[in-house]
Amino acid sequence: MCQKNYYMTALQHLFSVRESKTTQNVEAMLLLVLYHVRSSSYGIWYMIGLAMRTCIDLGLHTKRYESNLDHYTIQMRRRLFWSCYSLERTIAICLGRPLSIPDRQIDVELPLDSEDEGWDEVSAARPNTVRKNSLSMAVWLFKMRRIESRIQFSIYRVDKPLSALTSKMNELYQDLEAWKSSLIERFGDIDLNYPMLHYHRAVRLLIQPFLPLLPPSDPYYLICIRAAGGVCQAHKKLHQSLEYGHSFIAVQTVFVAGITLLYGLWTQQHAIWSYSLSNDIRACSLVLFVMGERAPWVKKYRDAFEVLVNATMEKLENGVNNLAETAAAQWRNVTNSNAELPNEHFDNPADGEDGDAWKVVAELANWIDQPEGSLLWMPDFELLQSLSPP
């Protein structure tokens, strides 16, 4: 049974146990998504979409349904809704899918922070149920998801050309900077590597589509490259802790960040080359290696990234111009095989794990080595996943 059918069967069982329109049902769906998010992307978009629709059906997204409820119940409903909102936004953005509900239709407030008025009343109703710092950080991450949501609705659209959207970039970037400043002011005495990972990811999400339009001298070009590097370095630090696992979201985040670095380096070469950029690429390789050791399905991304890194370094050293041909030569070196490779159009790829990696290389080579002036979106991670279905 494929994973998608598994999720549908799980949902049917879930709804046969209890009425579908309950907050407990939403909690169960969120737990199921969180459990399976460590395997791959297949199926969980359906599950999190249904969870969000159930939230909407229950009125968790609007404050008019909070009348006649006690203070504690209101806060629990808000925590549940914004947790679902955050996870749904993250999954949809990673897969390049539309968001389920626009923010203009949401007017329910965020949950209380531990420093907000009324916190003592909520904590007294159910003491020792949540750590103050954990909830406070969650609230800050909810705020980040709202900015990412605005980025998705404002930038990732097909009804307008990118050239008509550049004016939106500065305002959204200033919102991200304001979020970072408030984060440091609020939590400056603790390790901020994890929330800063989300900041770097959002900056890359905002600017990356515009890279083909920007010269390397534009400040936003370097900001995007640094943000991609920040993602790789933050993941490296997190993986130094045995407590940090991985998920398809983490794989997508670090892999696309690494590909962003290679795109900038392949197209701009020495204009953006630096020692820190080299370290960021090395960090991405290390994280993908660690992830590949823990989850076999990640190995195709690890191997594909190494081939593209080697091809890009070959261009820096020898000035080659065709990424596809250079990648093919690097592929022979990596696989140590004399087997005939696919032709220049990457038809008829090899079978097995090596073939899966080669499909990723082929797809990304076409994206990175696009003709000058082409305006293509970032790598489609869902497409890369579908190149070798489970």
N, C-alpha and C positions, 0 to 999 in steps of 0.2 A: 504493500500500500504506500503510495507516495505521501510526502509530508502534508501536502495540501488536503488530501482526503482524510489524513489523520486528524488534522485540526477540525475539519467539519464534523467528524465522528465525535471528537471530544466536546465540541459545542453542543451537538445534539444530546449527548449524555448529560452535559451540564444543565441544559434547559429542561431535561426530563426530570431532574432531581428537585428543582424548585421553580417558582415563578420567575420569569425572565426579568421583570421590572423590579429588581431589588438592588440596593447598594451592595449586598453580599455577592450578588451575581457579578457585578462589575469587579469587585475585589478578586473573585475567583479567576475571571478572565485575565486580569492584570498579572496575577501570580503565574498563570499558565504562560503568558507571553514572556515574562521575565525568566521563567525556567528554560524556555526553548530559544531565547535570543542568543544563547551561547552556541547553538548548533549552526544555523545558517538563516538566510532571510526568508526561505520559502514558508509561506503560510501565515506568518505572524502579522503581515499587513492586513489580512482578512480579520484576524482575531482582534487586533487593536482597533480596527475600524468599527467592528461591532461593539466593542467596549465603549467607544466614544459615542456611538449612536444610542446606546443604552443610557449613558449619562445624559444625553440630550432629552431622551424620552422621559427620564426621571426629573428633568428640570434642574439638573445640577449646574448648568451653565448660566443660569439667570437668578438674580436675587429675589425675584418676585415669588419664587417657590420657598423662600426661607421664612415667610411670615408664619407666626404661631409655632415656630420651632424653638427649642431651648438653645442657649448659647453653645453648649458643648456639641449638640447634634449639628448645628450650622458649621462649626469648625471642622468636624469630621467629614461632612459632605464636601466642603471646600478642599480639604486635603485630598480626598479621593478624586474629585474632578481635575484638579491641577496636576495630580500625578498622572492621570490618564492623558490629559492634554499634553504634558511634557513628553511622555513616551510616544504618543501618536505623532507629534511633530517630529521627533527625532527619527523615527522609523520612516515616515513618509519622505522626509528630506533626504535621508540616506539612499532611498530607492528612487528618488526623483519622481515621486507620485504627488498628486494634488492633496492638499490638506482637506480634512473632512468638514470643517466649519470655519468660516472667516471670523477673525477676532471682533469685528464690528457687531457680531451677534452674541457676544459674551459680555455680560456686565457683572458677573459674580466677582467679588473681591478675592484677593489672594488670602491664604490662611494667615493667621496672626504669627508674627515673629515673636521671639521670646522677650524682646524689648518693647513690644507694642502694648498699649493700654488694653486691658482685658485678658492678658495672658494668664495672670494668676487665677482668674475665675475658671478658665478652661482647664488648667493643670490641676486645680483643686477638685474638679469634678471627676477626674480619672488620673490620679498621681502616678508618676513613674512609668508612663506609657511611651514616652518618647524623650530622647535626649535633646536639650535645648539647642545645642550647636548643630545637631543633625537637621532639625527642622528649620532652623534659621538659614542654613546653607541651602536647603531644598527650596526655600522661598526665593533666594537669590537666583538659583538656577531656573526657577519658573519665570523669573523676570527675563533671563537670557532667552528662554524659549519664545517669549513674546516678541523679542527683537528679531530672532531668527524667523519667526512667523511673518513678520513685516518684510523681511528680506525676501522670503519665498514669494509672497504675494506681489511685491513691488518689482523684483528683478527677474524671477524665473517665470516668464510669461511668453506666450507665442503670438500675442496680438500686436506687439510693438517691437521694432528692432532695438538691439542693444544700444545703438548710438543715440536713441531717444531717451534712454534711461540713465545715462551717466550722471545727470544732475541729482539723482536720488542717492548716489553713492555717498556723498559727503555727509548728508544729514544722518543716514543710518550709521555711518562710521562714528560720528560724534556721539550717537546713542550708545554704541559699544564702549567708547572711551569713558563716557559718564558711568556706565555700569561697572567698568573696571575700577574707577576711582572710588565709587561707593563700596565696592567689595573690599578694597584695601583699607578703607576707613573703618568698615564694620568688622573685618576679620583679620586685620593686619598682624595680630599676634599669633596666628596659627599658620601651618603649611597651606599654601594656596595653589599648589601644583595642579590639583584636580580641577578646581573651578577655572584656573587659567587655561587649562586644556580646552575647556568649552569656549572660552574667549577667543583663543587662537583659531579654533575651528570655525567660529562664526565670522571672524575677519576674512578667513580664506573663502568661506562660502559667499561672502558679499562681493569680494573683489575679483575672484578668479574668472568669472565669465567675461570681464572687461580686459583681461590681459592681452588678447589680440589687438585691442584698440589702443593700448597704452605703450608709449616708448619706455625703454628701461630707465630713462632719466626721470620719469614721473614718480613722485613720492609714493603713490599708491602701489606702483609695481613692486617696489622694494618692501613696502608694508605687507603685501600679500606673500611674498617669498619668505619674509621673516616669520609670518604667522604660520605658514606651512612647516617651516623648520621648528617653530615652537611646539606644534602638535607632535612632531616626531620626538623631540627632546622630552616633552612631558610624558609621553607614553613610555619612553625609555626609563624614566625615573619611577613611574608606576610599576613597571615590570620588574624592578629591582626589589619590590616587596612581594613576598609570597602570598599576601592576602589579595592581590589584584589579579583577577582572571581576565577573560577576554570574551568578546561577543562579535557577531557579524558587524555590529555598529562600530566597535573598536577597530576591526580589520578594515572596514570601509574608510574610517576616518584617517588612519595612519597611511593606508595605501594610496588614497587619493592625494593626501598631503605630499607623499613622496613623489608621486607622478607630477604634481604641480612643480616641485623643485626641478625635476628633469625636463619638463616642458620649458621652463624659464631658461635653464642652462642650455638646452638644445637650440632654442630660437635666438637667445641673446648672447650666449657663449661668455666670453671674457668680460662683457659689460656688467655681469652680475656675479661672476665667480669670486669667491672669497673662502678663507679658511673655515669660517663658521658655516658656510653653505656645505662644504665638504663634510664637516662634522654632522650636520643635519641629515645628509644623505646616508652617512654611516649609521646614524641612530635609527633611521627608518629600516635599513637592512637588518640591523640587530633585532629590532622589535618583530619584524616579520619572521625572522628565523625562530625566535622564541615562540611566537604564535603557531608557526608551522610544526614545531615539535609537540605542541599540546593538541593541535587539531589538524589532522591530515588534509582537510579540504582547503586549508590556508596555503599549502605548499605551492600551489600553482601561482599564487600571487607573489610569494617569496622568490620563486625561480624566475618568473617573468620580470620582476623588478631588477634582479641581478643582471639579467641579459640587457635590459634597457640602460642600466647604469654603465655597464661596460661599453655599450654602443655610444653613449653620450660622451664618455671619457675618450673614446677613440676619435670622436669629432673634435674635441678640444685639442687633442695632441696632433692629429693628422689632417684635420679639416675636411673630413668626409661630409657628404651632403645628403645622402639617402639613408634615412634611418632604417627602412625596411631591409635594405641590402646589408647594412652594417650589423643589424640585429641578427640576420641570418648567419653571418660569419661568427658572431659571438655565440649564437646558439650551438654551432658545431663545437666550439671550444668548451662550452659548459657541459654538453651531453657526451663529449668525446666519442661521437658516433660518426661513421662514414655514410650512414643512411642518407638517402636523397631527401632533401628538405622540400617543403612546398615551394611553388614557384613564386615569382615576385608579387603575385596577387594573393599569396597565402592560401591557395586552394588546397583541398585534400590534406589537412593537417594530420599529423601522426596520431595514433591511438594511445590510450592510457594516460597516466599522470603527466608524462612529458608532453603529450599532445594537448592536454588541457592548458598547460602553461604556455605552449606555443600559440594557442588561440588567443590568449590574453595579450601576448606580445604583439601579435598581428593586429588586433583591434586597437591597441594603444599606439602602435607605430603610425597607423593611419590618422589618429587624433593628434599626436604630437607633431608629425611632419606634414601638417596641413599647409596648403598654398598660402602665400602671403596675402593678407587681407580677408581670409576666410574667418567666419565667425561661428565656430562650433562650440557647443556647450562642453562642460567638463565631462570626464569619462563617466559613462553610464554603468554604475556598479551592478545594477540589476541585469543589464545585458551581459556583463562579464560573468556573473553568476550563472546565467542561463547557457553559457557556452559549454558547460559541463554539468548538466543537471544531475541530481543525486539518483 
